[in-house]
Amino acid sequence: MDVGTSHKSKPRATASCHPCRARKVKCNRLSPCEACITRGIQEECRYSAPNEDRQAIAQAEMITELRGKVNQIREQIGQRLADRPSFDDLEEEEEEAAAMEIVYSALRLGSEDLVWHIVGRIRNGEDLRDLAKDVARDIGIEDDFSV
């Protein structure tokens, strides 16, 4: 590019209506625009630019707005997916629920000695799944339970 030549940009067409341009407010380029409707001067809402130019500018702004909304929705979807429990988490919860069922059944139906043995292990902070494995083996349901 030659340093001596200056680049003049093409002048932009005025797309806002006359009242919005005079008040220096945002015009949505509809006919009549929302700003003129709000002020009750819709009959004064006139444009200098040809309708095609206004539509092109309005469409470009609409596209920009829609892209922003798409990005916002993508972020929301990503956040919701991140908040969902993983398959491993669900599997772990199922295993823990199965372990609780076995321990509960043993507490409800087991002998007094078994109940006191289980309670002692729970009070010592033993992992519920390890306890359930042992209880299942002791009462003969080892094949039905695998954690």
Biotite code that builds the C-alpha atoms (Angstrom):
import biotite.structure as struc

atoms = struc.array([
    struc.Atom([0.000, 0.000, 0.000], chain_id="A", res_id=1, res_name="MET", atom_name="CA", element="C"),
    struc.Atom([1.334, 3.413, -0.949], chain_id="A", res_id=2, res_name="ASP", atom_name="CA", element="C"),
    struc.Atom([1.990, 5.667, 2.039], chain_id="A", res_id=3, res_name="VAL", atom_name="CA", element="C"),
    struc.Atom([1.036, 8.820, 0.140], chain_id="A", res_id=4, res_name="GLY", atom_name="CA", element="C"),
    struc.Atom([-2.478, 7.755, -0.730], chain_id="A", res_id=5, res_name="THR", atom_name="CA", element="C"),
    struc.Atom([-5.210, 8.151, 1.804], chain_id="A", res_id=6, res_name="SER", atom_name="CA", element="C"),
    struc.Atom([-8.069, 5.742, 2.116], chain_id="A", res_id=7, res_name="HIS", atom_name="CA", element="C"),
    struc.Atom([-11.450, 7.349, 2.372], chain_id="A", res_id=8, res_name="LYS", atom_name="CA", element="C"),
    struc.Atom([-14.152, 5.091, 3.668], chain_id="A", res_id=9, res_name="SER", atom_name="CA", element="C"),
    struc.Atom([-17.501, 5.008, 1.980], chain_id="A", res_id=10, res_name="LYS", atom_name="CA", element="C"),
    struc.Atom([-19.921, 7.300, 3.802], chain_id="A", res_id=11, res_name="PRO", atom_name="CA", element="C"),
    struc.Atom([-22.508, 5.371, 5.758], chain_id="A", res_id=12, res_name="ARG", atom_name="CA", element="C"),
    struc.Atom([-26.107, 5.882, 4.879], chain_id="A", res_id=13, res_name="ALA", atom_name="CA", element="C"),
    struc.Atom([-28.152, 7.509, 7.597], chain_id="A", res_id=14, res_name="THR", atom_name="CA", element="C"),
    struc.Atom([-30.512, 4.796, 8.663], chain_id="A", res_id=15, res_name="ALA", atom_name="CA", element="C"),
    struc.Atom([-32.221, 6.368, 11.672], chain_id="A", res_id=16, res_name="SER", atom_name="CA", element="C"),
    struc.Atom([-35.457, 8.267, 11.271], chain_id="A", res_id=17, res_name="CYS", atom_name="CA", element="C"),
    struc.Atom([-35.432, 12.072, 11.410], chain_id="A", res_id=18, res_name="HIS", atom_name="CA", element="C"),
    struc.Atom([-36.874, 12.414, 14.966], chain_id="A", res_id=19, res_name="PRO", atom_name="CA", element="C"),
    struc.Atom([-34.424, 9.846, 16.408], chain_id="A", res_id=20, res_name="CYS", atom_name="CA", element="C"),
    struc.Atom([-31.503, 11.474, 14.623], chain_id="A", res_id=21, res_name="ARG", atom_name="CA", element="C"),
    struc.Atom([-32.571, 14.909, 15.929], chain_id="A", res_id=22, res_name="ALA", atom_name="CA", element="C"),
    struc.Atom([-32.940, 13.591, 19.501], chain_id="A", res_id=23, res_name="ARG", atom_name="CA", element="C"),
    struc.Atom([-29.754, 11.472, 19.137], chain_id="A", res_id=24, res_name="LYS", atom_name="CA", element="C"),
    struc.Atom([-31.473, 8.337, 20.373], chain_id="A", res_id=25, res_name="VAL", atom_name="CA", element="C"),
    struc.Atom([-31.311, 4.733, 19.200], chain_id="A", res_id=26, res_name="LYS", atom_name="CA", element="C"),
    struc.Atom([-33.680, 3.973, 16.342], chain_id="A", res_id=27, res_name="CYS", atom_name="CA", element="C"),
    struc.Atom([-34.730, 0.392, 15.612], chain_id="A", res_id=28, res_name="ASN", atom_name="CA", element="C"),
    struc.Atom([-35.352, 1.382, 11.965], chain_id="A", res_id=29, res_name="ARG", atom_name="CA", element="C"),
    struc.Atom([-38.858, 0.017, 11.751], chain_id="A", res_id=30, res_name="LEU", atom_name="CA", element="C"),
    struc.Atom([-41.582, 2.084, 10.204], chain_id="A", res_id=31, res_name="SER", atom_name="CA", element="C"),
    struc.Atom([-42.661, 3.662, 12.507], chain_id="A", res_id=32, res_name="PRO", atom_name="CA", element="C"),
    struc.Atom([-39.829, 3.010, 14.949], chain_id="A", res_id=33, res_name="CYS", atom_name="CA", element="C"),
    struc.Atom([-40.381, 2.098, 18.605], chain_id="A", res_id=34, res_name="GLU", atom_name="CA", element="C"),
    struc.Atom([-38.967, 5.417, 19.841], chain_id="A", res_id=35, res_name="ALA", atom_name="CA", element="C"),
    struc.Atom([-41.458, 7.420, 17.764], chain_id="A", res_id=36, res_name="CYS", atom_name="CA", element="C"),
    struc.Atom([-44.335, 5.163, 18.827], chain_id="A", res_id=37, res_name="ILE", atom_name="CA", element="C"),
    struc.Atom([-43.341, 5.601, 22.481], chain_id="A", res_id=38, res_name="THR", atom_name="CA", element="C"),
    struc.Atom([-43.299, 9.389, 22.099], chain_id="A", res_id=39, res_name="ARG", atom_name="CA", element="C"),
    struc.Atom([-46.617, 9.330, 20.211], chain_id="A", res_id=40, res_name="GLY", atom_name="CA", element="C"),
    struc.Atom([-45.175, 10.866, 17.041], chain_id="A", res_id=41, res_name="ILE", atom_name="CA", element="C"),
    struc.Atom([-45.413, 7.879, 14.702], chain_id="A", res_id=42, res_name="GLN", atom_name="CA", element="C"),
    struc.Atom([-46.758, 10.119, 11.918], chain_id="A", res_id=43, res_name="GLU", atom_name="CA", element="C"),
    struc.Atom([-43.471, 12.108, 12.013], chain_id="A", res_id=44, res_name="GLU", atom_name="CA", element="C"),
    struc.Atom([-41.323, 8.963, 11.694], chain_id="A", res_id=45, res_name="CYS", atom_name="CA", element="C"),
    struc.Atom([-39.677, 9.438, 8.275], chain_id="A", res_id=46, res_name="ARG", atom_name="CA", element="C"),
    struc.Atom([-36.420, 8.187, 6.797], chain_id="A", res_id=47, res_name="TYR", atom_name="CA", element="C"),
    struc.Atom([-33.926, 9.671, 4.345], chain_id="A", res_id=48, res_name="SER", atom_name="CA", element="C"),
    struc.Atom([-32.212, 6.396, 3.479], chain_id="A", res_id=49, res_name="ALA", atom_name="CA", element="C"),
    struc.Atom([-33.841, 4.050, 1.005], chain_id="A", res_id=50, res_name="PRO", atom_name="CA", element="C"),
    struc.Atom([-35.831, 1.239, 2.567], chain_id="A", res_id=51, res_name="ASN", atom_name="CA", element="C"),
    struc.Atom([-33.350, -1.399, 1.313], chain_id="A", res_id=52, res_name="GLU", atom_name="CA", element="C"),
    struc.Atom([-30.437, 0.297, 3.127], chain_id="A", res_id=53, res_name="ASP", atom_name="CA", element="C"),
    struc.Atom([-32.398, 0.482, 6.376], chain_id="A", res_id=54, res_name="ARG", atom_name="CA", element="C"),
    struc.Atom([-33.417, -3.152, 6.078], chain_id="A", res_id=55, res_name="GLN", atom_name="CA", element="C"),
    struc.Atom([-29.828, -4.260, 5.484], chain_id="A", res_id=56, res_name="ALA", atom_name="CA", element="C"),
    struc.Atom([-28.621, -2.369, 8.553], chain_id="A", res_id=57, res_name="ILE", atom_name="CA", element="C"),
    struc.Atom([-31.527, -3.623, 10.661], chain_id="A", res_id=58, res_name="ALA", atom_name="CA", element="C"),
    struc.Atom([-30.830, -7.191, 9.510], chain_id="A", res_id=59, res_name="GLN", atom_name="CA", element="C"),
    struc.Atom([-27.145, -6.864, 10.377], chain_id="A", res_id=60, res_name="ALA", atom_name="CA", element="C"),
    struc.Atom([-28.065, -5.643, 13.851], chain_id="A", res_id=61, res_name="GLU", atom_name="CA", element="C"),
    struc.Atom([-30.593, -8.469, 14.214], chain_id="A", res_id=62, res_name="MET", atom_name="CA", element="C"),
    struc.Atom([-27.938, -11.009, 13.201], chain_id="A", res_id=63, res_name="ILE", atom_name="CA", element="C"),
    struc.Atom([-25.543, -9.598, 15.797], chain_id="A", res_id=64, res_name="THR", atom_name="CA", element="C"),
    struc.Atom([-28.264, -9.756, 18.440], chain_id="A", res_id=65, res_name="GLU", atom_name="CA", element="C"),
    struc.Atom([-29.170, -13.338, 17.488], chain_id="A", res_id=66, res_name="LEU", atom_name="CA", element="C"),
    struc.Atom([-25.518, -14.393, 17.616], chain_id="A", res_id=67, res_name="ARG", atom_name="CA", element="C"),
    struc.Atom([-25.330, -12.983, 21.126], chain_id="A", res_id=68, res_name="GLY", atom_name="CA", element="C"),
    struc.Atom([-28.426, -14.938, 22.135], chain_id="A", res_id=69, res_name="LYS", atom_name="CA", element="C"),
    struc.Atom([-27.023, -18.131, 20.594], chain_id="A", res_id=70, res_name="VAL", atom_name="CA", element="C"),
    struc.Atom([-23.792, -17.689, 22.567], chain_id="A", res_id=71, res_name="ASN", atom_name="CA", element="C"),
    struc.Atom([-25.778, -17.071, 25.740], chain_id="A", res_id=72, res_name="GLN", atom_name="CA", element="C"),
    struc.Atom([-27.842, -20.236, 25.172], chain_id="A", res_id=73, res_name="ILE", atom_name="CA", element="C"),
    struc.Atom([-24.669, -22.220, 24.465], chain_id="A", res_id=74, res_name="ARG", atom_name="CA", element="C"),
    struc.Atom([-23.216, -21.036, 27.768], chain_id="A", res_id=75, res_name="GLU", atom_name="CA", element="C"),
    struc.Atom([-26.415, -22.004, 29.604], chain_id="A", res_id=76, res_name="GLN", atom_name="CA", element="C"),
    struc.Atom([-26.406, -25.454, 28.001], chain_id="A", res_id=77, res_name="ILE", atom_name="CA", element="C"),
    struc.Atom([-22.746, -25.914, 28.886], chain_id="A", res_id=78, res_name="GLY", atom_name="CA", element="C"),
    struc.Atom([-23.442, -24.899, 32.481], chain_id="A", res_id=79, res_name="GLN", atom_name="CA", element="C"),
    struc.Atom([-26.388, -27.287, 32.753], chain_id="A", res_id=80, res_name="ARG", atom_name="CA", element="C"),
    struc.Atom([-24.332, -30.132, 31.330], chain_id="A", res_id=81, res_name="LEU", atom_name="CA", element="C"),
    struc.Atom([-21.541, -29.342, 33.782], chain_id="A", res_id=82, res_name="ALA", atom_name="CA", element="C"),
    struc.Atom([-24.033, -29.378, 36.675], chain_id="A", res_id=83, res_name="ASP", atom_name="CA", element="C"),
    struc.Atom([-25.433, -32.799, 35.759], chain_id="A", res_id=84, res_name="ARG", atom_name="CA", element="C"),
    struc.Atom([-24.001, -35.755, 37.634], chain_id="A", res_id=85, res_name="PRO", atom_name="CA", element="C"),
    struc.Atom([-21.715, -37.969, 35.596], chain_id="A", res_id=86, res_name="SER", atom_name="CA", element="C"),
    struc.Atom([-22.431, -41.620, 34.861], chain_id="A", res_id=87, res_name="PHE", atom_name="CA", element="C"),
    struc.Atom([-19.776, -42.589, 37.422], chain_id="A", res_id=88, res_name="ASP", atom_name="CA", element="C"),
    struc.Atom([-21.502, -40.452, 40.071], chain_id="A", res_id=89, res_name="ASP", atom_name="CA", element="C"),
    struc.Atom([-24.840, -42.105, 39.343], chain_id="A", res_id=90, res_name="LEU", atom_name="CA", element="C"),
    struc.Atom([-23.277, -45.555, 39.420], chain_id="A", res_id=91, res_name="GLU", atom_name="CA", element="C"),
    struc.Atom([-21.651, -44.759, 42.763], chain_id="A", res_id=92, res_name="GLU", atom_name="CA", element="C"),
    struc.Atom([-24.979, -43.552, 44.173], chain_id="A", res_id=93, res_name="GLU", atom_name="CA", element="C"),
    struc.Atom([-26.662, -46.768, 43.035], chain_id="A", res_id=94, res_name="GLU", atom_name="CA", element="C"),
    struc.Atom([-23.961, -48.852, 44.708], chain_id="A", res_id=95, res_name="GLU", atom_name="CA", element="C"),
    struc.Atom([-24.337, -46.887, 47.920], chain_id="A", res_id=96, res_name="GLU", atom_name="CA", element="C"),
    struc.Atom([-28.119, -47.301, 47.842], chain_id="A", res_id=97, res_name="ALA", atom_name="CA", element="C"),
    struc.Atom([-27.723, -51.064, 47.352], chain_id="A", res_id=98, res_name="ALA", atom_name="CA", element="C"),
    struc.Atom([-25.262, -51.186, 50.255], chain_id="A", res_id=99, res_name="ALA", atom_name="CA", element="C"),
    struc.Atom([-27.718, -49.297, 52.463], chain_id="A", res_id=100, res_name="MET", atom_name="CA", element="C"),
    struc.Atom([-30.488, -51.737, 51.571], chain_id="A", res_id=101, res_name="GLU", atom_name="CA", element="C"),
    struc.Atom([-28.353, -54.715, 52.578], chain_id="A", res_id=102, res_name="ILE", atom_name="CA", element="C"),
    struc.Atom([-27.249, -53.135, 55.849], chain_id="A", res_id=103, res_name="VAL", atom_name="CA", element="C"),
    struc.Atom([-30.822, -52.071, 56.626], chain_id="A", res_id=104, res_name="TYR", atom_name="CA", element="C"),
    struc.Atom([-32.133, -55.580, 55.917], chain_id="A", res_id=105, res_name="SER", atom_name="CA", element="C"),
    struc.Atom([-29.452, -57.083, 58.149], chain_id="A", res_id=106, res_name="ALA", atom_name="CA", element="C"),
    struc.Atom([-30.306, -54.631, 60.951], chain_id="A", res_id=107, res_name="LEU", atom_name="CA", element="C"),
    struc.Atom([-34.012, -55.362, 60.603], chain_id="A", res_id=108, res_name="ARG", atom_name="CA", element="C"),
    struc.Atom([-33.873, -59.122, 60.164], chain_id="A", res_id=109, res_name="LEU", atom_name="CA", element="C"),
    struc.Atom([-30.514, -60.174, 61.629], chain_id="A", res_id=110, res_name="GLY", atom_name="CA", element="C"),
    struc.Atom([-29.742, -61.668, 65.002], chain_id="A", res_id=111, res_name="SER", atom_name="CA", element="C"),
    struc.Atom([-29.018, -59.404, 67.941], chain_id="A", res_id=112, res_name="GLU", atom_name="CA", element="C"),
    struc.Atom([-25.314, -60.274, 67.731], chain_id="A", res_id=113, res_name="ASP", atom_name="CA", element="C"),
    struc.Atom([-25.216, -59.371, 64.030], chain_id="A", res_id=114, res_name="LEU", atom_name="CA", element="C"),
    struc.Atom([-27.036, -56.087, 64.689], chain_id="A", res_id=115, res_name="VAL", atom_name="CA", element="C"),
    struc.Atom([-24.569, -55.089, 67.450], chain_id="A", res_id=116, res_name="TRP", atom_name="CA", element="C"),
    struc.Atom([-21.654, -56.101, 65.228], chain_id="A", res_id=117, res_name="HIS", atom_name="CA", element="C"),
    struc.Atom([-22.967, -53.910, 62.378], chain_id="A", res_id=118, res_name="ILE", atom_name="CA", element="C"),
    struc.Atom([-23.691, -50.968, 64.692], chain_id="A", res_id=119, res_name="VAL", atom_name="CA", element="C"),
    struc.Atom([-20.162, -51.179, 66.113], chain_id="A", res_id=120, res_name="GLY", atom_name="CA", element="C"),
    struc.Atom([-18.622, -51.100, 62.644], chain_id="A", res_id=121, res_name="ARG", atom_name="CA", element="C"),
    struc.Atom([-20.817, -48.152, 61.634], chain_id="A", res_id=122, res_name="ILE", atom_name="CA", element="C"),
    struc.Atom([-19.801, -46.254, 64.796], chain_id="A", res_id=123, res_name="ARG", atom_name="CA", element="C"),
    struc.Atom([-16.152, -46.905, 63.960], chain_id="A", res_id=124, res_name="ASN", atom_name="CA", element="C"),
    struc.Atom([-16.721, -45.103, 60.654], chain_id="A", res_id=125, res_name="GLY", atom_name="CA", element="C"),
    struc.Atom([-16.283, -48.111, 58.397], chain_id="A", res_id=126, res_name="GLU", atom_name="CA", element="C"),
    struc.Atom([-17.149, -47.630, 54.744], chain_id="A", res_id=127, res_name="ASP", atom_name="CA", element="C"),
    struc.Atom([-20.746, -48.647, 54.147], chain_id="A", res_id=128, res_name="LEU", atom_name="CA", element="C"),
    struc.Atom([-19.941, -50.595, 50.992], chain_id="A", res_id=129, res_name="ARG", atom_name="CA", element="C"),
    struc.Atom([-17.244, -52.651, 52.700], chain_id="A", res_id=130, res_name="ASP", atom_name="CA", element="C"),
    struc.Atom([-19.634, -53.351, 55.548], chain_id="A", res_id=131, res_name="LEU", atom_name="CA", element="C"),
    struc.Atom([-22.387, -54.353, 53.111], chain_id="A", res_id=132, res_name="ALA", atom_name="CA", element="C"),
    struc.Atom([-20.040, -56.769, 51.305], chain_id="A", res_id=133, res_name="LYS", atom_name="CA", element="C"),
    struc.Atom([-19.169, -58.486, 54.569], chain_id="A", res_id=134, res_name="ASP", atom_name="CA", element="C"),
    struc.Atom([-22.786, -58.594, 55.729], chain_id="A", res_id=135, res_name="VAL", atom_name="CA", element="C"),
    struc.Atom([-23.926, -59.959, 52.360], chain_id="A", res_id=136, res_name="ALA", atom_name="CA", element="C"),
    struc.Atom([-21.284, -62.678, 52.549], chain_id="A", res_id=137, res_name="ARG", atom_name="CA", element="C"),
    struc.Atom([-22.186, -63.489, 56.180], chain_id="A", res_id=138, res_name="ASP", atom_name="CA", element="C"),
    struc.Atom([-25.893, -63.876, 55.439], chain_id="A", res_id=139, res_name="ILE", atom_name="CA", element="C"),
    struc.Atom([-25.331, -65.695, 52.164], chain_id="A", res_id=140, res_name="GLY", atom_name="CA", element="C"),
    struc.Atom([-26.354, -63.178, 49.503], chain_id="A", res_id=141, res_name="ILE", atom_name="CA", element="C"),
    struc.Atom([-22.869, -62.566, 48.145], chain_id="A", res_id=142, res_name="GLU", atom_name="CA", element="C"),
    struc.Atom([-23.861, -63.511, 44.591], chain_id="A", res_id=143, res_name="ASP", atom_name="CA", element="C"),
    struc.Atom([-26.689, -60.960, 44.536], chain_id="A", res_id=144, res_name="ASP", atom_name="CA", element="C"),
    struc.Atom([-24.575, -58.033, 45.664], chain_id="A", res_id=145, res_name="PHE", atom_name="CA", element="C"),
    struc.Atom([-21.512, -56.600, 44.015], chain_id="A", res_id=146, res_name="SER", atom_name="CA", element="C"),
    struc.Atom([-20.172, -53.176, 44.911], chain_id="A", res_id=147, res_name="VAL", atom_name="CA", element="C"),
])
